[in-house]
Amino acid sequence: MGMAVVKTFAGQGVTAPEVSVEIHLANGLPAFQLVGMAETSVKEARERVRSALINSGFEFPAKRITVNLAPADIPKFGGRFDLPIAVGILAASGYISDTSLLNIAFVGELALNGEIKPVNGLIPVVMTAANEDIALVYPGDNDVEAALVSHATRFPAFDLLSVYEHLTGNKKLAKGQPFASHSPNKVQTGWDDIIGQEQAKRALIIAASGAHNLLMVGPPGTGKSLLASRMLSLLPDMSEEEALEVAAIHSVKGETLHAERFLTRHLRSPHHTSSAVALTGGGSNPVPGEISLAHNGILFLDELPEFGRKALDVLREPLETGDVHLSRASGSATYPANFQLVAAMNPSPTGDIDDNRLTPQQQLNYLNRLSGPLLDRIDIQVEVPRLPDYDLPERGNRPDDSLHDMRERVIAARQKQESRQGKPNGALHAGELADICLLDDADLLFLQAAAKQLNLSMRVFHRTLKVARTIADLEGSQGVLRAHIAEALGYRALDNLIKQLSAS
C-alpha cells in the first residue's frame, strides 16, 4: 500500500484556503475514487490524470486509488487539482520521495498529453503561498500574472514530466520571472477638446480629489461621457497593495492581466441592459461582478435611469460598505467593491426638459426611476448644460497642460488626506467629520440652516460636509469655511430639478 499527501489551494472568493490532497493506493480491483466535496469538473480529473501520466511515460498503478481533498467542507471546482493529484499518485507509487513534497504546493490543470494548462484565480493562490512561505509550482502560462506577487517563491512549469524532474532533483525548474517595475501613470489626453463646462470640470476635480461619487445631468451631446472618460487621467496610481487586490479579483474572474498597467486604476462601463447579478456578481460558484472589477477604480454608469431599478438598488450597500457578500446554495464569497461611482443621465426621456415634448409629470416619472436612497449616496450632482455657442475646440501647443496641472493638485489633495486621516474624504465616517472639518460655530449654523431649508437627509448632510472638506483641501485651507460649504451645497443639480418639476 502507498500513501502520499500533497499541498494545494482551493478558490473561495479572493482567498485561497489550503487543501491537502491525500492519495491512498490499496490492493483490490482497479478503481479511482475522488472524494471531498468535489464538483463534476474536479471529478473529471480522473480521466485527465490517467491520460497525462501514461502519455508522460509513467505506468498508471493498477490499484484501488482513493483521492481525498481535505477539508471536505470547502467547495472544490475547476481543473486546478489535476497537477497535485498526479504528483500524489507518483509519490504514492514510489516514483518520487515523500521528502520532496515538503514545503511545496502545486496547482494546475493537466492536458491529456501531460502539458499543464493555465487556471483562473491564481493570484490569490500565489499570495497565500507567499504568506505561508511555501514554494509554488504552477502553469507556466500564468507566469506573467504570478510575477505580480513579487515576494513569492515561484516555479512555473509547462508539463508534468518537468515537475517530476524537479522533484527528483534531476533538473530543477527555473524560478519565475521577476516583476518589472513600471513608470507612473501619465496623462495621455487633455480636456481642451471639451468646450466650456467649467463647473463640470471643477466637479470632476473635486470628485477625484476626495473619491466622491459623481452624477452629471444634462441634455445629449453636452460632453458628459467625454468628461467621465477623463476621470482616470486625474486619479493617482494605486499602491502595490491596492493593485494586488484588484489583480486578485480580475484573476478570479479569468480576465487577462496586463503587467504594464498593474498600478493603473480601472474604469468599468457596463451597458444599461446589465442585470443586478452582472453588477454584483454571482453564479453557482460566485464570481465577481462589475462593481468588484471596478474596485479601487471607477464604475461609470451612462444613461443611469435606463438601468433597471433592481440593478441600481443593489449598489446601495456596496457604496456604503465597500464590499459585496454573495450567498448561493453551493457556497458563498465576499468580494471587495470599494469603487467610485460616476454616472451620467439626461434630465428627460426625450433628452431635454426644454423640448416641450413631455409634461412635467412625465419627466418627473422618468427621474423617479432613481430611488432616493441611491441619490443620497451620490456626493456631487452637477449640471452639464447645452452650450449657447457652436464653437470648435482650439488646440494649443500642449493640450494636456491643464489636465496635467489638475492631476498634480488632485494628487496633492489625496496625499494631504492620507497623512491626516489615512483615507480619502469620501470614506470618512460621520463621527470623524467634526474633528477633521474644524468648522466654527457660525459656519456650522449656516450649514444646518441650509440643510433644513433644502430638506437634506442626514446622509446628504454628512456627504456635503465631506465635499466641503475636499474643496478646502484643494484650496489649501486648514479648516472648512463658509465659501467651501456654499460651493458644496451647490452640487445638488438633480435634487433642484426634481423640486422644480414637482412645483410645476
N, C-alpha and C positions, 0 to 999 in steps of 0.2 A: 504494500500500500504506500502511496505517496501523498504528501501534503505540502501546500505552499500558500503563502499569504502575500498579496501584492497590494501596494497602496495606490489609490487613485482618488478622484474628486468628482462629486456629482454637481449638478447645477440647480440652484434654488434661488431665483431672483438674481441679484448681483452678488450673491455669496456662493461659495463652493465648499460645502461640507465634505469632510474626508470620508472616504468609503474604503473598506477593506474587502478585497476580492479574495475569498477563501476557496482554494481548489483542493478537492479530495479525489484521488484515484483509488478505486476499490476493485477487487475481483468480482466477476459476475458477467452477466450478459452485457455487451457493449451498449452504453446509453450516455446521454448528455443532458443532464437536468440543470436548469438555471433557476434559482430562487432568490428572494429578497426584494419583493415589491418592484419587480421589473416589468415594464410595459412591453407591448409587442415588438417595438423597434429594438429593444435590448435583447429580447429572447431570440430574435433572428440572428444574433451574434453567433449562435451555434454553428450555422452553416458557413458564415463568413470566416470564422476562426478555423474551422476544419479545413476549408479550401486553402486559406492563407498558409497554414502550417505545412500542408502537403506540397503546395507549389513553391514553398521556400526551401524544400529539401529535407524536411523533418518527417519522421514517422508518427502518424497520429495514433495515440495509445488505444488499443482495443480493450478498454477498461470501462467500468461504470464511473463516469465523470460527474461529479456534483460541484456546481459553482454557486457559492452563496455571496450575495452582495450585502454586506452588513455596514451600518444598521438597517434593519428591514423597514423601519418607519419613515425612511426618506425615499420619496418617489425617484425612480431612475428612468430616464428616457434618452433616446438618441443612440448613436453608434460609438460614443466616446469610451465605452468599456471594452471594446474589442481587443485593443492592444494589451491592457493589463490581464485580460483573461488568457490571451495567447501566451504571454510571458509566464503566467502562473502555471499553465499546463506544461510548458517547457521545464520550469523549475521542479514541478511535481514528478515529471518523467525522468529527471536526473540530467537533463542537458546543461543546466546551469545550477550553480550552488545557491543555497538559501542566503549566504552572507552577502552575495552580490545585490540582493534586493533590499538591504538595509539603507535607510535614509534616502530613498529614491522613489519617485512616483511616476506613473505612466498614464497617458491619456491619448486616445486616437482611434479613428475608425479604420478598419482593415479592408482593402480590396481583395478580391479572390486570388489575385496573383501575389499577395503579400505586401503590396505598397500601402503606405499609411496616408490616409486621406485627411484633409483638414476638418475641423469641428467648429461649431459655434460656441460662443461663451467661453473662450479660452482665457481671456484676460483675468476674470475672477479666479480661475484656477491657478494661473501664474502668480497672482498676488497672494493667494492663500499659501501656496508652496513656499514663496519667498518669506512670508511672515513666520512660517513654521521651520524655516531653514532646511527645506527638503529640495534636493535636486529634482528636476522635472524633465522627462522625455516626452516629446510632443511632436505633432506633424510638422515637417519642415516647411510646408506651405503656409503655416501660421507664424513663421518666424518674424515677419515684419511687425505684426501686432504684438507678439510676445515681447519684442525688444522694447516696447514702451515701459515695461516694468524693469527698470534698469538694474535693480538690486537683486534680481533672481538668478539662481544657478540653472541655466537652461541648456538642454541638449536636443536640438531639432533632429529628427530622423525621417527618412523618406521610405524605408522599408523594414520589414520585420527582421530580415537577416542582419542588417547593420545594428539593430538593437541587440540581437544575440551576440554579435561580435564584441560589442561594447561591454556587455555584462560578463562575458568570459575573459575579457582583457586582451583579446587578440588584436582588436583595432578599435580604439576609443573614438567615440563620436566627437566631432568638433563642437565647441561651445557656440551658443547663439551669437549672432552679430550684435555688437553694442548699439545702443540707441544714439543716433546722431542728433546733436542739438540743432535747433533751427533758429533762424533770425526772428525777431519780434514781428508781430503783425504790422504791416504798413498800410497806410491809407491808399487804396487803389483808385478810388473815384472821388470826385468833389461833388459839390451840390450847387455849383454856379449855373448848372443847366436847369435848376428848379427856380423859376421866376417868382419873385416875391415870396409870399408865405412866411414872413419873418416870425410871426407868432408861432407858427407850427414848428419852425426850425428851433426856436427858443424852447418850446415844449419838449422837443426831441432831445435837446442837450440836457435839460433838467431831468428827463426820464432816464437818460443814460448815466447821469452823474449819481443818481440815488437809487437806481434799479427799481424805478417806479413803473407800474402798469400804465399804458397809454392808449387812449381811444381818439382817433381822428374822424371827425364828422364833416362831410361836405359833398357837393354835387360830383358827378363823374368827371374825370379829366382834370381835376384840380391839383393832382400830384400826391395823393395820399399814399398810394403803393410805392411811388418813387421815393418819397420821404422815408417810408419804412425800410426800404432796401438800403438806405444809408446808415441805418442804426448800427449795424455790425462794425462799420468803419469808425464809429465813435467809441466803442467799448474797449476797455483794456483787455489784454490777453489773459487767459486763465493761468493759475498757478499749476504746477505739475500735479499736485494732489487733486485739484478740481478736474484737470484734464483726464486723469486716470479714472475718476468716477464716470465721466462722460464716455470714455473709451470702453469701460466695462459694460455700460448699457448698450452701446452700439454693437459690441461683440456678442452679447446675449441675443440681440435681435438678428444677428447674422449680416449686418451691413459692413461694407468694405471700409476699412480704416486707412486714412492717408497720414503717414507719419509727418509729412511736410506741413500738415495743418493740425498737428497734435494740440497746440496751445490755442488755436483759433476757436472762438465761440461759434456755435451752430445756430442757424436760423431755419426753423421748420415752418412750412407754409402749407398746411393741409387744405384740400378743396372743401368748399362749403357743403358738399354732399357727404362728408365723413361722418360716420356714426359715433355714438358715445364710446363704443368699445374700441374703435380705431384711435380715438383721442387718449383714452386712459390705458388701453392695453387689455389683454385677456386671452381667451382661448382655453382649450382643455389643459394645456401646460402654460400657465400665464406668461405671456411675453410683453415687453414694454410697448406702450403706445406713443403717440406723437408728443404728449406732454413730458414724458420721460426722456425721449430722444432730444427734446429741447432743454434738458437740464443744464443749468449754468449758461444758458443762451436765451434765444428769443423764440417765442411761439407767435407767429404772425397769422391772424385770422382776418382775411379780407372778406368783404360783404358779410359782416358779422350777423345781422338779423336773418340771413339766409340759412345759417346753420340751424339745425333742429333745436327746439327748446330743451329737450332732454340732453342733447350733446353739449350745449353750453352750460347747463346747470351742473354737469359733472366736474366742471372746472372749479367750482366754488371751494371745495375742501382742499384740493392741492394748492390753490392760490394762498390759502391760509397756512397750511401745514408744511408745504414743500415736499410732500411725498404722496404716493398713492398705494393703497393696500388692496390687492386683488385676491379674492377668495373664490375658488372653484371647487367642485366636488372632488377632483383629483389632487388638489393641493392649493397652496396659497403662496403669494410672493409680494414683497414690498419693494417698490422701485422709487428712487429719488425723483422728484419733479419740481425742483426749485427753478422755475423758468420765469422770464419776464414777458408778460403779455403785451403785445402791440396789436391793436385791432383798427380796422377802418370800415366805414359804413357810409351809405348815402342817407340823407335825412328823410327820404321818401321812397316808396317802391318804384315810383316813376323817375327817380333820380334827383329831383329838385323840388323843394316845397313851394317855389315861386312859379312853377309852370302851370298852375291853375287846372291841373288835370284831376286832382282828388280833393275831397273835402278835408278840413282839419281833423275830423273824427277818423277818416280812413287813414290819414297819415299817422295819427296817434295810435291806431290799432297796429300799424306796422312797427312803430317804436316799442310798443308794449310786448313785442316778442322777446325783448331783453328783460329779464327779471330784475327787480330792484336789488336783491342781494348780490347779483353778479355786478351790477353797475356800482354798487358800494365798494367793491373790491378794486375798482379802477381808479387810480390816484388822480390821473390827469385826463380831462376831456377837453379837446381843443378843436375849434372850428377851422376848417380849411376852405375858405370861400372861393367863389368864382372870381377871377381877376377882371378888373374893369377894362384893361387894355390887352390887345393881342400882340405882345412883343415876342421877339426871338431872343434866346439867351446869347449873350456876348461872352466869348471865351477869352480869358486873359492869358498872360504868359504862363501862369502856374495855376491851373484850375482847381487844384486841391488845397490851395493855401488856407482858405477859410476853414475847411473841414479838418485839416491837419491841426490848425490852431485850436479849434474847438475840442479836438480829441485830447490835446495836451491839457486843456482846462478840465475835461472830464476825468482824466487820469489823476490830476492833482486833487480834485474833489474826492475821488474814491480813496486815495491814499490818506487824506485827512480823516475820512470816516473810519478807515481801517485802524488807524493809530488811536483814534478817540474811543471807538466802541467795538472794533473788531468785526464789523459787518456794515453793509450799505444802509442808508437811512430807510429805504423801503422795507427792510427786515426788522426795524425797531419794534419793540413791544410797547403797549400803551403806558406801562409803568416806568419806562425809561425816558419818556418824552420830556418830563418836567426838568430832569437833571441835565439833559442834553440840549434842549432848545433854549434854556436860560431866558425865558420871557419875563419882562417886567409886568407889574400888576395892570398898568394901563393897557398894554398891548393884549394881555390875556382877556381883559374885559371887552376889548374891541373884537377879538375873535369869538368870544362867547356870544356877544350881541349879534354879530354877523351870522353865526351858525343858527341862532334862534330865528333870525329874520328869514334865512334861506331854508329853514326847516331841515337841517342836515341831520343824518343819523349819527350816532356816536362813532361808528366806524369811519364815516366820511370825515367827521371832525378830527379824528386822530390822523387820518391819512393826509388831510390838508396841512396839518402841523408838520408831518414828515416832509411834504413837498416844500413847505416854507423853510425847513431846516436845510434842505438841499440848495435852495436858492441862496440862502445865507452863506453856505459853503462856497458856492460859485463866486459870490461877491467878496469873499474873504472876511466875513463878519463873524465875530466870536459868538454872538447871540442872535436870535431871531428878532427882527424888527418889524414894525407895522407895515412897512413897504413890502417886505417879503410875504407877510400874511395876506396882504391885499392882492398881490400877484397870484399867490396860490389859490385864493378864493375865486379868481377869475378863470381858472381852468375847470369850469363845470358847464361846458357848452351844451351837452346833451340834456342835462337837467334843466337848463334855461329854455331849451327848445321845447321840451315836454310841457313845461309850465306855460309857455306861450301858446301852444296848441290847445292845452286844456282850457285856457281862458277865452279861446276864440268861440 
